[in-house]
Amino acid sequence: MKVFLNVQNKNIILFILLILFGSLTFIYEHNSIVVSLMIVLLCVSLWVFGLVPAYVTSLVLFCLVFYFKPDLFSKTLSGFSSSGFWLAFSGIVWGKAINQTGLSTKISSVVTLVFSRRYSSVIIGSILLGAALAFIMPSAMGRVMLLVPILTGIATHLGFAKSNRGYYGIVLAGVFATYLLGFTILPSNLSNMVLSSLSSHFYHLDLNYAQYILVHFPVLGGLKLLLLFVLTMFMFHQPIPNVTRDDIYNGNEKLGQPTNRHFTAKEIKLSLYLLVALLLWCTDSYHHIPASFVGMTISVICLLPVIGVIDSNQFIKEVNVAPLFYIAGIVGLGIFVNDSGLGQFIAHSLIDFLRSQYQPGIHGFLVLNSLFAAIGLITTVPGIPALVSPSLGLVSPIVNESTAHLIMMQPISFSTLILPYQAPPVVVAMQLSGLKLGKVTKYCLLMAAMTCVILYPIDYYWLQYVL
């Protein structure tokens, strides 16, 4: 992708996309579904190929909705008021605070000392760190916010520059571990909660924590993390630079990162604030305070004088708002797909296809899950259960499976991340750590391919056994 999509080729593709969009919207201007589909496909193409900066694509989406679907404009803009948007904002504040106070250096030093003997050990440490957070923090965005400064600190401590393969491997292993494992733990990802809510609403089926993790953790959790390790080592393995353990402990002064071994007042305050946030996130089932409110409140405290830990005037000058527009655009796209009628059109088309083409057995299982996963290219990942779940009552007699079985099958498909833009936490991780779209896209595609080829067949027989 990097070789093919040089500046000239990007401009050619962009020109072709705009011509096609203009022509088709003119021809089908009175067909609401076609116009909505063209808007979605144009924006998805811009994100996938990186033809313009990601935040510009979000602005393109807002402009097109304002012109073609003005009645949906305010709903599409509601991405700015979504929990994902404000968790992303909190992530920017926290990341700046953790880095400026030096807390990330201390945490990453400890982790690095434990896992720094070989690159494979570092990747295992990143995966275990991400996996551990998935069990104790219910918000994927919150986990990414805490993880990224630590993972980038680990990579930097070991002497990897942002352009190095080793840097990419450490960050992506931890981020993908915490995000993908979360799909096997009921309260740990938004998609799981959407599935749980809709299952209860439409089919009076209440998912419980123990059964959910029993069904999905062995394959989508354990085996997928193993594949993640293999893929990371294959793509990003790089010998650790000549940095001694004493360099790491002392902040790696060779790399210009001297560390004070004693905690400063700001580090102590920030540690307490993060601990409070972590406790509130872990106990949200008792107090029901939204994760975004917790993140936002701690962020405001960090910016206040006296009790804060970063200079608010300096922060506003240095903050990069591009990730926030990106998140608002992705969330807005999912809302637009649902409210424009495009989601219902896709669901009915899927049902018509299954009526004519579905074959029972493992072949049908693979086709069905692949179709569900592909829907996420248009709706993004959280949109898959929102779109598919209401239609399962119609799908059930076609595929000769119970509705309960189909509900428990859904995490297989919505945990298959095909492209980065589908998952807001991955997008935020890319923005906070400076990862390039091309490498992350390749990583996603290969992980999705390995999941479909290796894990889908295994999951078919596993579900037959446990359900």
Phi and psi in degrees as a GROMACS rama.xvg file:
@    title "Ramachandran Plot"
@    xaxis  label "Phi"
@    yaxis  label "Psi"
@TYPE xy
-65.5938  -38.2185  LYS-2
-71.9224  -43.8527  VAL-3
-70.8597  -42.3632  PHE-4
-93.5013  67.4969  LEU-5
-77.0331  179.577  ASN-6
-59.98  -42.5763  VAL-7
-64.6154  -45.2206  GLN-8
-65.3752  -37.4819  ASN-9
-60.5157  -42.5021  LYS-10
-65.612  -36.438  ASN-11
-65.8049  -45.9561  ILE-12
-62.853  -42.2865  ILE-13
-61.2032  -42.941  LEU-14
-61.8324  -44.2554  PHE-15
-63.7117  -43.6396  ILE-16
-60.502  -42.668  LEU-17
-67.3646  -38.2156  LEU-18
-63.6579  -45.8832  ILE-19
-63.3452  -43.7979  LEU-20
-61.8213  -48.2028  PHE-21
-61.611  -42.2682  GLY-22
-66.1543  -47.8642  SER-23
-70.6153  -37.6369  LEU-24
-69.5579  -29.6985  THR-25
-71.3151  -43.2716  PHE-26
-67.6252  -41.3545  ILE-27
-109.461  35.1564  TYR-28
-60.9535  -23.2016  GLU-29
-95.6421  -0.600966  HIS-30
-100.014  101.283  ASN-31
-59.6458  -40.1681  SER-32
-66.8921  -43.2396  ILE-33
-64.639  -43.5396  VAL-34
-62.0058  -43.4113  VAL-35
-62.4875  -42.4355  SER-36
-63.2379  -40.4554  LEU-37
-64.2417  -40.217  MET-38
-61.0543  -46.304  ILE-39
-65.1718  -46.3224  VAL-40
-64.7646  -37.5  LEU-41
-63.4734  -48.1101  LEU-42
-65.2849  -41.998  CYS-43
-61.2683  -42.0654  VAL-44
-63.4617  -41.2291  SER-45
-63.4744  -40.0172  LEU-46
-68.8269  -44.9024  TRP-47
-64.537  -45.9569  VAL-48
-90.7129  -4.96709  PHE-49
61.2368  37.5734  GLY-50
-69.5736  -29.4072  LEU-51
-136.519  162.606  VAL-52
-54.1355  146.154  PRO-53
-57.8967  -38.9934  ALA-54
-69.2568  -27.8882  TYR-55
-66.8358  -37.4386  VAL-56
-60.8258  -39.4296  THR-57
-59.9566  -42.5133  SER-58
-66.1634  -36.2645  LEU-59
-60.542  -44.3679  VAL-60
-57.9293  -48.5347  LEU-61
-61.6628  -41.3916  PHE-62
-64.3041  -44.4849  CYS-63
-66.0964  -40.7316  LEU-64
-65.1789  -40.2525  VAL-65
-60.6595  -38.3329  PHE-66
-80.5021  -48.7092  TYR-67
-88.4957  -31.53  PHE-68
-133.29  63.3761  LYS-69
-59.5939  -26.7072  PRO-70
-69.4167  -17.991  ASP-71
-103.274  1.22139  LEU-72
-62.0866  -48.1101  PHE-73
-64.3137  -36.6442  SER-74
-67.4619  -39.4959  LYS-75
-64.4855  -36.0944  THR-76
-72.4045  -8.72455  LEU-77
-67.5457  -6.92175  SER-78
-58.4597  -28.6212  GLY-79
-70.8204  -20.1269  PHE-80
-104.869  6.8623  SER-81
-75.8643  159.238  SER-82
-64.3022  -35.05  SER-83
-61.1477  -39.0838  GLY-84
-62.4694  -47.7577  PHE-85
-76.5549  -25.2797  TRP-86
-69.7249  -35.7935  LEU-87
-64.8855  -42.0118  ALA-88
-60.2825  -44.1327  PHE-89
-60.6303  -38.1218  SER-90
-61.883  -38.3304  GLY-91
-65.8588  -44.2317  ILE-92
-64.6968  -47.1541  VAL-93
-63.8998  -42.2446  TRP-94
-60.4422  -43.403  GLY-95
-64.1218  -42.217  LYS-96
-66.0424  -44.8419  ALA-97
-63.4948  -38.7094  ILE-98
-74.688  -43.9052  ASN-99
-67.2613  -37.6287  GLN-100
-76.6287  -18.0062  THR-101
90.5485  2.90013  GLY-102
-65.2301  -37.5304  LEU-103
-62.4718  -35.012  SER-104
-64.9124  -42.2579  THR-105
-66.6785  -45.9676  LYS-106
-63.3761  -46.5507  ILE-107
-67.1171  -29.7804  SER-108
-62.1875  -44.3147  SER-109
-64.0489  -47.608  VAL-110
-62.6733  -41.6804  VAL-111
-64.471  -39.5161  THR-112
-61.11  -33.8522  LEU-113
-76.1169  -37.2149  VAL-114
-117.649  24.2101  PHE-115
-97.751  7.9582  SER-116
-70.9816  -40.8919  ARG-117
-137.625  159.746  ARG-118
-63.2179  -37.37  TYR-119
-61.2665  -36.1615  SER-120
-66.6748  -37.8494  SER-121
-64.4952  -42.1343  VAL-122
-64.6707  -41.9591  ILE-123
-60.2328  -42.4976  ILE-124
-62.5573  -41.3482  GLY-125
-62.9278  -43.9606  SER-126
-64.9299  -43.6092  ILE-127
-65.563  -37.7499  LEU-128
-63.7592  -46.3371  LEU-129
-63.9129  -40.3663  GLY-130
-66.0673  -40.1819  ALA-131
-62.5419  -41.7937  ALA-132
-65.4891  -31.3435  LEU-133
-62.2945  -27.9781  ALA-134
-82.3506  -23.1765  PHE-135
-112.106  -14.8344  ILE-136
-118.076  125.825  MET-137
-79.0979  -14.5593  PRO-138
-105.776  119.363  SER-139
-62.4724  -39.1592  ALA-140
-64.5969  -40.608  MET-141
-63.2048  -41.3858  GLY-142
-62.5125  -43.27  ARG-143
-63.3986  -39.0579  VAL-144
-58.7406  -41.1573  MET-145
-77.2477  -36.4501  LEU-146
-71.6128  -45.6747  LEU-147
-57.6731  -47.8875  VAL-148
-60.5809  -34.0742  PRO-149
-71.3304  -44.8439  ILE-150
-65.6244  -42.4612  LEU-151
-65.8381  -33.891  THR-152
-64.696  -41.0387  GLY-153
-60.5267  -48.3129  ILE-154
-61.1068  -42.6477  ALA-155
-68.2266  -39.8222  THR-156
-59.1243  -34.4789  HIS-157
-83.0406  -1.65589  LEU-158
94.5557  12.4395  GLY-159
-88.6532  127.562  PHE-160
-78.8561  165.035  ALA-161
-62.3136  -24.4561  LYS-162
-85.4552  -8.96751  SER-163
-74.8713  147.608  ASN-164
-60.507  -38.5521  ARG-165
-60.4186  -37.8713  GLY-166
-62.8246  -46.8852  TYR-167
-59.6954  -43.8818  TYR-168
-62.2797  -43.5702  GLY-169
-64.18  -45.8287  ILE-170
-69.3344  -48.0772  VAL-171
-67.0392  -36.8851  LEU-172
-60.9641  -46.4693  ALA-173
-68.4619  -43.4669  GLY-174
-65.8412  -47.0422  VAL-175
-68.9285  -32.6018  PHE-176
-63.076  -46.7655  ALA-177
-71.6935  -31.2051  THR-178
-78.0864  -49.3093  TYR-179
-70.9742  -39.319  LEU-180
-64.2953  -29.4554  LEU-181
-59.4042  -23.9943  GLY-182
-70.5058  -14.3713  PHE-183
-98.7008  -2.84345  THR-184
-119.387  114.523  ILE-185
-49.202  -48.9152  LEU-186
-87.9245  8.33191  PRO-187
-93.9687  -9.93913  SER-188
-140.19  151.098  ASN-189
-60.0227  -41.5153  LEU-190
-59.5068  -39.9157  SER-191
-60.9206  -42.3824  ASN-192
-70.4774  -35.1132  MET-193
-62.5833  -45.8672  VAL-194
-60.1958  -44.5745  LEU-195
-63.256  -44.4821  SER-196
-64.8852  -45.179  SER-197
-71.633  -32.9049  LEU-198
-63.4033  -40.7447  SER-199
-69.7621  -39.6818  SER-200
-70.0399  -46.9168  HIS-201
-88.2349  -33.6829  PHE-202
-124.394  3.86056  TYR-203
55.1388  36.455  HIS-204
-111.693  113.102  LEU-205
-95.7526  118.142  ASP-206
-78.5561  139.435  LEU-207
-116.947  154.176  ASN-208
-56.3597  -49.3842  TYR-209
-64.1484  -47.1278  ALA-210
-65.4063  -40.5856  GLN-211
-61.2778  -45.7097  TYR-212
-72.144  -32.6322  ILE-213
-63.9072  -41.8133  LEU-214
-71.1077  -39.6014  VAL-215
-107.866  -24.9384  HIS-216
-65.7753  -43.0783  PHE-217
-56.2737  -43.717  PRO-218
-94.5109  -57.0192  VAL-219
-72.9903  -16.7078  LEU-220
-99.6591  -75.3617  GLY-221
-60.9963  -53.9231  GLY-222
-66.808  -36.2604  LEU-223
-68.2011  -37.1755  LYS-224
-64.701  -34.1316  LEU-225
-64.6049  -44.9486  LEU-226
-62.7172  -36.9131  LEU-227
-61.6466  -42.3763  LEU-228
-62.7919  -46.4735  PHE-229
-61.1966  -46.6563  VAL-230
-63.9154  -42.1426  LEU-231
-63.1675  -43.5724  THR-232
-65.3549  -37.6854  MET-233
-66.0716  -42.1664  PHE-234
-86.0862  -34.5646  MET-235
-125.785  5.13161  PHE-236
-56.5343  133.072  HIS-237
-153.526  133.088  GLN-238
-57.2669  141.829  PRO-239
-70.6141  130.443  ILE-240
-56.5233  165.56  PRO-241
-75.8659  76.4086  ASN-242
-120.37  123.753  VAL-243
-80.1397  163.203  THR-244
-63.4253  -30.7769  ARG-245
-68.704  -36.1717  ASP-246
-60.4534  -43.238  ASP-247
-63.195  -45.4523  ILE-248
-64.7242  -32.7523  TYR-249
-92.7325  13.2125  ASN-250
91.3784  8.39977  GLY-251
59.2946  61.0324  ASN-252
-63.0451  -22.2796  GLU-253
-59.4714  -30.2313  LYS-254
-98.9646  13.5291  LEU-255
76.0277  31.8075  GLY-256
-128.168  61.0885  GLN-257
-62.4828  143.769  PRO-258
-125.05  133.613  THR-259
-81.4251  120.445  ASN-260
-68.1811  -19.9991  ARG-261
-93.4094  144.397  HIS-262
-73.3611  132.19  PHE-263
-82.8192  170.077  THR-264
-61.6033  -40.6422  ALA-265
-66.8065  -37.8344  LYS-266
-65.1095  -39.103  GLU-267
-65.6219  -44.9417  ILE-268
-61.417  -46.8131  LYS-269
-63.415  -39.2338  LEU-270
-60.3596  -41.918  SER-271
-65.277  -41.9538  LEU-272
-62.952  -43.8942  TYR-273
-67.2323  -36.4047  LEU-274
-64.2738  -41.9856  LEU-275
-61.2206  -44.9655  VAL-276
-61.2534  -43.1126  ALA-277
-63.0229  -42.9953  LEU-278
-64.3707  -41.3917  LEU-279
-66.5498  -38.5302  LEU-280
-66.6031  -40.1847  TRP-281
-70.0755  -22.7422  CYS-282
-113.227  24.7694  THR-283
-65.8128  -20.6326  ASP-284
-70.8551  -15.7285  SER-285
-96.4921  -43.9267  TYR-286
-100.051  -17.7661  HIS-287
61.103  26.2448  HIS-288
-80.1996  125.629  ILE-289
-59.5653  143.264  PRO-290
-60.207  -35.7139  ALA-291
-65.7641  -36.5927  SER-292
-66.4185  -40.8079  PHE-293
-61.1275  -49.7373  VAL-294
-60.7142  -42.8514  GLY-295
-65.9935  -41.5967  MET-296
-64.0527  -45.9325  THR-297
-63.8893  -36.1735  ILE-298
-63.6352  -43.7768  SER-299
-62.2555  -42.596  VAL-300
-60.479  -40.7814  ILE-301
-62.9609  -25.9625  CYS-302
-93.6617  -8.90954  LEU-303
-76.5684  152.279  LEU-304
-69.4194  156.773  PRO-305
69.9871  -65.0573  VAL-306
-85.847  -10.4919  ILE-307
-79.719  178.218  GLY-308
-127.068  -8.60553  VAL-309
-133.459  154.448  ILE-310
-76.29  116.697  ASP-311
-66.2177  -33.7896  SER-312
-66.8714  -41.4826  ASN-313
-68.8566  -37.1158  GLN-314
-61.5325  -45.894  PHE-315
-67.1675  -25.3255  ILE-316
-77.0945  -31.324  LYS-317
-99.1978  -14.7748  GLU-318
-65.7543  139.697  VAL-319
-102.398  111.568  ASN-320
-86.078  -4.50166  VAL-321
-56.3282  -43.5772  ALA-322
-60.5776  -31.7915  PRO-323
-68.6563  -42.5163  LEU-324
-65.716  -35.5993  PHE-325
-60.8431  -49.3817  TYR-326
-62.1551  -45.702  ILE-327
-59.5428  -37.5913  ALA-328
-67.7717  -42.385  GLY-329
-65.435  -46.2011  ILE-330
-63.6316  -42.5326  VAL-331
-62.1565  -35.3099  GLY-332
-62.4531  -45.1839  LEU-333
-61.7551  -39.8356  GLY-334
-66.1217  -41.1319  ILE-335
-63.0657  -43.6541  PHE-336
-58.6584  -42.2639  VAL-337
-70.8086  -45.9249  ASN-338
-83.2141  -16.8724  ASP-339
-82.4839  -8.46987  SER-340
91.2357  -6.51826  GLY-341
-66.3895  -36.1981  LEU-342
-63.0464  -44.174  GLY-343
-65.6229  -36.376  GLN-344
-62.8601  -43.7098  PHE-345
-63.5722  -42.3788  ILE-346
-62.321  -44.6498  ALA-347
-68.3873  -35.8108  HIS-348
-64.3605  -39.0254  SER-349
-62.5708  -44.1156  LEU-350
-63.3448  -42.5337  ILE-351
-62.1787  -40.0398  ASP-352
-64.1105  -44.3524  PHE-353
-64.8078  -36.3728  LEU-354
-60.2163  -33.9965  ARG-355
-97.7651  -25.0257  SER-356
-118.77  -12.1271  GLN-357
-68.5865  136.779  TYR-358
-121.362  133.842  GLN-359
-67.6746  165.773  PRO-360
92.7822  -163.013  GLY-361
-65.7268  -32.3142  ILE-362
-60.4529  -48.2271  HIS-363
-63.7422  -37.863  GLY-364
-60.4836  -45.7861  PHE-365
-65.8315  -42.5228  LEU-366
-64.2724  -44.9867  VAL-367
-63.2456  -46.4528  LEU-368
-68.655  -34.348  ASN-369
-65.9642  -39.6047  SER-370
-65.1893  -44.6454  LEU-371
-60.2733  -43.2733  PHE-372
-63.8155  -39.6775  ALA-373
-65.4367  -30.0726  ALA-374
-58.2347  -32.2415  ILE-375
-63.7264  -18.2507  GLY-376
-66.7339  -25.1372  LEU-377
-100.019  -41.5933  ILE-378
-93.1819  -10.4452  THR-379
67.4601  167.445  THR-380
-59.5822  -48.6548  VAL-381
-62.4088  -19.4972  PRO-382
-78.0824  -15.7344  GLY-383
-64.0652  -55.391  ILE-384
-65.3098  -31.158  PRO-385
-66.031  -33.6848  ALA-386
-87.0008  -40.2232  LEU-387
-81.2032  -41.3443  VAL-388
-54.7947  -45.6785  SER-389
-64.0305  -18.0598  PRO-390
-96.1815  -2.94362  SER-391
-66.2375  -28.0395  LEU-392
-61.7319  -32.5074  GLY-393
-82.5775  -32.1162  LEU-394
-72.7625  -33.7588  VAL-395
-53.0624  -52.4639  SER-396
-68.0018  -25.6809  PRO-397
-68.5227  -43.5341  ILE-398
-94.8267  -1.49442  VAL-399
59.5936  42.5342  ASN-400
-129.929  150.273  GLU-401
-68.2422  155.769  SER-402
-60.665  -38.8412  THR-403
-60.924  -40.6818  ALA-404
-64.0017  -42.8995  HIS-405
-66.6275  -36.246  LEU-406
-63.3143  -45.9257  ILE-407
-71.6865  -15.1555  MET-408
-82.7392  -22.3346  MET-409
-58.649  -39.9509  GLN-410
-57.9994  -23.7592  PRO-411
-60.6523  -42.1681  ILE-412
-81.6567  -44.6204  SER-413
-80.0403  -3.60455  PHE-414
-92.8921  1.33208  SER-415
-93.1798  95.8005  THR-416
-84.942  115.689  LEU-417
-91.1228  -43.2504  ILE-418
-135.157  150.105  LEU-419
-58.6734  -39.1408  PRO-420
-62.9956  -16.3497  TYR-421
-67.8062  -21.7354  GLN-422
-122.069  104.057  ALA-423
-52.1001  -39.9732  PRO-424
-60.9771  -36.7974  PRO-425
-68.048  -38.9413  VAL-426
-60.6706  -46.4484  VAL-427
-62.7239  -41.6133  VAL-428
-60.2075  -41.723  ALA-429
-61.2377  -44.8845  MET-430
-67.9252  -41.1406  GLN-431
-72.3091  -30.4645  LEU-432
-101.661  -7.45041  SER-433
77.1781  26.1145  GLY-434
-76.5719  143.739  LEU-435
-83.7434  144.439  LYS-436
-60.6284  -40.789  LEU-437
-58.9843  -47.0662  GLY-438
-69.1664  -38.7258  LYS-439
-68.6653  -36.7787  VAL-440
-62.4881  -45.1304  THR-441
-60.7077  -41.4456  LYS-442
-61.2121  -45.491  TYR-443
-61.9905  -47.2476  CYS-444
-62.0816  -43.8033  LEU-445
-67.6162  -38.8891  LEU-446
-65.5083  -40.3415  MET-447
-64.8996  -41.0141  ALA-448
-64.3242  -43.9733  ALA-449
-63.8425  -37.6133  MET-450
-63.2167  -47.1734  THR-451
-65.5458  -42.5891  CYS-452
-77.9597  -38.3597  VAL-453
-100.699  -49.9972  ILE-454
-82.3657  -33.8948  LEU-455
-58.0043  -49.9475  TYR-456
-61.4166  -40.0374  PRO-457
-63.0102  -41.9329  ILE-458
-65.5925  -32.0835  ASP-459
-58.9181  -49.5703  TYR-460
-73.187  -32.6214  TYR-461
-64.2616  -43.7967  TRP-462
-65.4174  -35.1418  LEU-463
-62.3821  -30.3251  GLN-464
-81.9717  -42.2434  TYR-465
-93.1647  -17.7579  VAL-466
